[in-house]
């Protein structure tokens, strides 16, 4: 089939065949896995750590809960949630990218976080888990890289028990106009240069900046969650909307 006849989706600002995007995203994260945490610190000036702590502290996740952390990468969220669920709970750290998951496993093991953590290679669009298996599903800075976000949201809904909660931390639409201009200069000017200098990969960090702009803004993502079946959908902006935390409940 010719490329023109295939359905396409965005890969940053490029249009690519739907079937190609997952592999292209995988290549990006294969490339950045070793420097991912350092680059996150540089990209956000360390603020991503505050966002993640806020995300987990206000999650409502507690002792004994079974939690699926999707696109969990290098394990920052899983490490925080492991403390919250305790010895009787469980956190499944999952990622579609094996290189990222391996980095996360090593980091958590080095920190002695082993008893209540499991690992799974998982595609968010087709989760290898039973329906109603989890009390909560979290995904931080991963949803924007998913090809079919609607399918992923439906899968998150499926694997949650009735009353379970989904929590999404993601870059979103900056609200104050002056901050938008500064943010654009930083994202499209500084990030690719930092990627080239620190990680030797300018293109991957340009894609990551572009992927933020292509992600649905706050209100649109909330509607997508409602369409997937979630009730009590709510979002809260952090740092002027640079990121937002969305939540919803399996009715």
C-alpha positions in Angstrom: 0.0 0.0 0.0 1.3 3.4 -0.9 2.2 5.8 1.9 -0.5 8.2 0.7 -3.2 5.5 1.2 -2.2 4.8 4.8 -3.7 6.4 7.8 -1.2 8.7 9.4 -0.5 10.3 12.8 1.9 12.9 14.1 5.4 12.2 15.2 6.3 15.6 16.6 5.5 17.9 13.7 5.9 15.2 11.0 3.1 13.0 9.7 4.0 9.3 9.6 2.1 6.1 9.0 0.3 4.9 12.1 2.0 1.6 12.1 5.4 3.3 12.2 5.0 5.6 15.1 5.5 3.1 18.0 8.8 1.9 16.5 10.0 5.5 16.0 9.1 6.4 19.6 10.9 3.3 20.7 14.1 4.4 18.9 13.9 7.8 20.6 13.8 6.3 24.1 16.4 3.7 23.2 18.6 6.7 22.4 17.8 8.8 25.5 17.4 6.1 28.1 21.0 6.4 29.6 20.8 10.2 30.0 17.0 10.5 30.6 17.1 11.6 34.2 19.9 14.1 33.6 18.1 15.6 30.7 14.9 15.8 32.6 16.7 17.9 35.3 18.2 20.1 32.6 15.0 20.5 30.6 12.8 21.4 33.6 15.6 23.0 35.7 14.8 20.2 38.3 11.1 21.2 38.6 10.0 17.8 37.3 10.9 16.3 40.6 8.5 18.7 42.4 5.7 17.9 39.9 6.2 14.2 40.5 6.2 14.5 44.2 3.0 16.6 44.0 1.4 14.0 41.7 2.1 11.1 44.1 1.4 13.0 47.3 -2.1 14.0 46.2 -2.9 10.7 44.4 -5.0 9.2 47.1 -3.0 6.0 46.7 -2.4 4.3 50.0 -1.4 1.1 51.9 -2.4 -2.1 50.3 -3.3 -0.6 46.9 -2.3 -2.3 43.6 -1.1 0.3 41.2 -0.1 0.1 37.5 2.5 2.8 36.6 2.3 3.0 32.8 5.3 4.4 30.7 7.1 4.4 34.0 10.5 4.7 32.4 13.3 5.1 34.9 11.1 4.6 38.0 10.7 8.0 39.6 6.9 7.5 40.1 7.2 3.9 41.0 9.7 4.7 43.7 7.4 7.2 45.3 4.4 5.0 45.0 6.2 2.0 46.5 6.4 4.0 49.8 2.7 4.8 49.7 1.4 1.3 49.0 3.6 -0.4 51.7 4.5 -4.0 52.1 1.0 -5.2 51.4 0.6 -3.2 48.2 2.1 -3.6 44.8 3.4 -1.3 42.1 3.8 -2.7 38.5 6.3 -0.5 36.7 5.6 -0.9 33.0 7.0 0.6 29.8 6.8 -0.3 26.2 10.6 0.4 25.9 12.8 -2.3 27.3 15.9 -0.1 27.6 14.0 2.4 29.7 12.5 -0.4 31.9 15.9 -1.8 32.5 17.2 1.5 33.6 14.3 1.8 36.0 14.8 -1.7 37.4 18.5 -1.0 38.1 17.7 2.3 39.8 15.1 0.8 42.1 17.2 -2.2 43.0 20.1 0.1 43.7 17.8 2.0 46.1 16.7 -1.2 47.8 13.2 -1.0 46.5 12.4 -4.6 45.7 9.7 -6.1 47.8 6.5 -4.6 46.3 7.6 -3.7 42.8 7.0 -5.8 39.7 8.0 -5.1 36.1 6.3 -5.5 32.8 6.9 -4.6 29.2 3.5 -3.2 28.2 1.9 -1.3 25.3 -0.6 1.1 26.8 -3.0 0.5 23.9 -3.2 -3.3 24.6 -2.4 -3.9 28.3 -1.5 -7.5 29.3 -3.6 -7.4 32.5 -6.9 -8.7 33.7 -9.9 -6.4 33.8 -10.4 -4.8 37.2 -6.9 -5.8 38.4 -5.7 -2.4 39.8 -6.9 0.2 42.3 -5.1 2.9 40.4 -3.3 3.5 37.1 -0.7 6.3 36.8 1.1 7.6 33.8 3.5 10.5 34.0 5.0 12.2 30.8 4.1 9.1 28.7 0.6 9.6 27.3 1.7 12.1 24.7 3.9 9.5 23.1 1.1 7.0 22.7 -0.2 6.6 19.1 -3.9 5.9 19.9 -4.6 7.9 23.1 -8.3 7.0 23.1 -7.4 3.3 23.0 -5.0 3.7 25.9 -7.5 5.5 28.0 -10.1 2.7 27.4 -7.5 0.2 28.5 -6.7 2.1 31.6 -10.4 2.1 32.4 -10.7 -1.6 31.7 -7.9 -2.7 34.1 -9.2 -0.5 36.9 -11.6 -1.9 39.5 -14.9 -0.1 40.0 -14.1 3.0 42.1 -10.4 2.9 41.0 -8.7 6.0 39.8 -6.6 7.0 36.8 -4.0 9.8 37.3 -2.2 11.5 34.4 0.7 13.9 34.7 1.6 15.4 31.4 2.9 18.5 29.7 0.0 20.6 28.7 -1.0 24.1 27.4 0.7 27.0 29.1 -1.9 29.5 30.2 -0.2 33.0 30.8 0.7 34.5 27.5 4.1 35.9 28.6 5.1 32.4 29.9 4.2 30.9 26.5 6.8 33.0 24.7 9.5 32.1 27.2 8.5 28.5 27.1 8.6 28.3 23.3 12.1 29.8 23.2 13.3 27.3 25.8 11.7 24.3 24.3 12.6 24.8 20.6 15.9 26.7 21.2 17.6 25.3 24.3 16.3 21.7 24.4 17.7 20.4 21.1 21.0 22.1 21.8 21.2 20.5 25.3 20.2 17.1 23.7 23.1 17.5 21.3 25.7 18.6 23.9 24.7 16.2 26.8 23.2 13.2 25.1 24.6 13.5 21.6 21.1 13.4 20.2 19.5 16.7 19.0 16.7 15.1 16.9 15.2 13.1 19.8 15.0 16.1 22.0 13.5 18.1 19.2 10.8 15.4 18.8 10.2 15.5 22.6 9.6 19.3 22.4 7.3 18.9 19.4 5.4 16.1 21.0 4.4 18.4 23.9 2.8 20.9 21.4 0.8 18.1 19.7 -0.6 16.7 22.9 -4.3 17.6 23.6 -4.8 20.6 25.9 -6.4 20.3 29.3 -10.1 20.5 28.4 -9.7 18.2 25.3 -7.9 15.5 27.4 -10.6 15.7 30.0 -13.3 15.1 27.3 -11.3 12.2 26.0 -11.2 10.7 29.5 -15.0 11.1 29.8 -15.5 9.4 26.5 -13.4 6.5 27.7 -15.9 6.0 30.6 -14.3 7.9 33.4 -16.4 9.8 35.9 -15.5 12.8 38.1 -12.8 13.9 35.6 -10.8 16.8 37.0 -7.6 18.5 36.1 -5.2 20.8 38.0 -2.5 23.0 36.4 1.0 23.2 37.8 3.5 26.0 36.9 1.1 28.0 34.8 -0.1 25.0 32.8 3.3 23.8 31.7 2.0 20.5 33.1 -1.4 19.4 34.3 -2.6 16.5 36.5 -5.8 14.9 35.2 -7.7 12.4 37.3 -10.8 10.3 36.8 -12.7 7.5 38.5 -14.0 4.2 37.1 -17.7 4.6 37.7 
